[in-house]
Amino acid sequence: MRAQNINVTATAIYSKIQAYLAISADANYIAPYFNRMENVNINPREAISEMSAAIKRANSSTKILGASFKNVSQVNSALECGAHAVTLGADIFSQAFEMPSIDKAVKDFTSDFEAVFGAASTISKFS
């Protein structure tokens, strides 16, 4: 498919064999559904690690696109296990920036910026 410039994403990949078949078909991306795997008692961390190893063994350029997350911790786990990218809903994206340390950093930066350049109308916080 890549020879014809057709991008392929294999979705709902839950196992190493499914990943291998998608890799063999030259899929650009395989998309394991992290939370859905947990819901059916599949260890998504182990599965993503095995998918990552299969990609390396095949010397493939296929990437892992993690999907179906219920919280930031799951996203972090997917990335730690070998996901190259993730798809996030707005709620999870917002959760990624809801940390007291980030709030303080933004406040400090804004204060420092305004002290040097005056009031900043273009600085905004994710909300």
Secondary structure, 3 states (H helix, E strand, C coil): CHHHCCCCEEECCCCHHHHHHHHHCCCCEEECEHHHHHHCCCCHHHHHHHHHHHHHHCCCCCEEEEECCCCHHHHHHHHHHCCCEECCCHHHHHHCCCCHHHHHHHHHHHHHHHHHHCCCCCCCCCC
